[in-house]
Amino acid sequence: MDLFDYMRETRKEKESPLASRLRPTTLDEIVGQKHILGKDKLLYRAIAADKLSSLIFYGPPGTGKTTLAKVIAHTTEADFQQINATSAGKKDMETVVEKAKDLAAMYGRKTILFIDEIHRFNKGQQDYLLPFVEDGTIILIGATTENPYFEVNRALISRSIIFELLPLSPEDIGELIHRAVYDEKKGMGAYHAVIEEDALAFLSDICGGDARSALNAVELAILTTPRGDDGKIHITMAVAEECIQKRNVRYDKSGDNHYDIISAFIKSMRGSDPDAAVYYLARMLYAGEDPKFIARRIMICASEDVGMADPNALVVAVAAAETLERVGLPEGRIPLAEAAVYVATAPKSNASYLAIDAAMEAVRRVQVKSVPPHLQDSHYSGAAELGRGRGYRYAHDYPGHYVKQQYLPDELVGSRFFTPGENGYERKIREYMELCQRIGENSVE
């Protein structure tokens, strides 16, 4: 590095965004991701021992993918090269590969190539890397926000270890914010700012596990907030709300308010009010509620409160949950809203819910000796001699594909668990069951 490069790097360190300046350089400085970076975990041991194979880091923005790569750059003795797939082309990769070959031949030194946004490379670009990853010319570290099983070539995946980085917890984000405000070496401690506890809790929760978002808000707050009479910069709740452009919605994920909102959401769908259902959905999403939790509640409501009045409600709810899992937020809010509106506007029935509860009670209360013999399995040798399946009537052999026969155990004959109502599809079920009853009354035993 010449003098100009040194001056450029020095100035960059001083003037770069807080999130960049605060980026860890050692494993012990990293916050969160203990599921892969605990001291007993494979990745921690591999980085510490400088014994890396090709890796792919996968996770949402702000979870530390690039940070991990930077830590590796600071700890490895290998030559560390970095390119970004959004701007790099094949020529850039060829340059890295040629240098890697020279270093390996002359000095026996390995080369680590970090490719940020690796999913942006097309198949041809990814294929170019494959032989050099395979023969060890380069150790590949890829970072992606997209599911690598969908966006990265299978051949590269099979030669790499995939580590999923999870959104940071509010406690992890809070630790980073505290470090940002008070650390004088890497953070903004020289500004003599203080952050109020409620503002710290709000920013830790509202950023949704994205450390960069939280740190950008802190930096903006400190740089734009006038000093108070005590000469300090006070980051209050109002300042925090303004800097992250989100209002503090009253929503305690572990307290009464959490249960009040989800209760109102469910009761709005049950009560056929799509406007209220969408409002409470929006309120939960805005406050950072786990969208998978919301999806589960919609599926339950579709079964419990709509049931057979519109069986498609559950289909829509499940499809919304699967779509959410594939696309994530913010787009995932759309299928959630679609499912909530569908369930809210569908005809309602709790007949299936009542049926299973009544049946469970019967199982608990009534001792049943056996399944009726004619319903027992007869598809094995010796079943006929034991009388298994004898006398069973195959429904499709009879008019209307129905024949009257006993299905419940002897001890429960005459019991009714499912009683269809008059709403939606259950009206058709009721009509069909009444038809079956008439056929049964006219049939000869």
Sequence and secondary structure as in RCSB ss.txt:
>XXXX:A:sequence
MDLFDYMRETRKEKESPLASRLRPTTLDEIVGQKHILGKDKLLYRAIAADKLSSLIFYGPPGTGKTTLAKVIAHT
TEADFQQINATSAGKKDMETVVEKAKDLAAMYGRKTILFIDEIHRFNKGQQDYLLPFVEDGTIILIGATTENPYF
EVNRALISRSIIFELLPLSPEDIGELIHRAVYDEKKGMGAYHAVIEEDALAFLSDICGGDARSALNAVELAILTT
PRGDDGKIHITMAVAEECIQKRNVRYDKSGDNHYDIISAFIKSMRGSDPDAAVYYLARMLYAGEDPKFIARRIMI
CASEDVGMADPNALVVAVAAAETLERVGLPEGRIPLAEAAVYVATAPKSNASYLAIDAAMEAVRRVQVKSVPPHL
QDSHYSGAAELGRGRGYRYAHDYPGHYVKQQYLPDELVGSRFFTPGENGYERKIREYMELCQRIGENSVE
>XXXX:A:secstr
  HHHHHHHHHHHHHS HHHHT  SSGGG  S HHHHSTTSHHHHHHHTT    EEEE  TTSSHHHHHHHHHHH
 SSEEEEEETTT  HHHHHHHHHHHHHHHHHH   EEEEEETGGGS HHHHHHHHHHHHTTS EEEEEESS HHH
HS HHHHHTSEEEE     HHHHHHHHHHHHH SSSSSGGG EEE HHHHHHHHHHTTT HHHHHHHHHHHHHHS
 B TTS EEE HHHHHHHHT       TTSHHHHHHHHHHHHHHHTT HHHHHHHHHHHHHTT  HHHHHHHHHH
HIIIIIGGG THHHHHHHHHHHHHHHH TTTTHHHHHHHHHHHHHS    HHHHHHHHHHHHHHH       GGG
S   STTTTTTTTTTT   GGGSGGG      S GGGTT       SSTHHHHHHHHHHHHHHHHHHS  
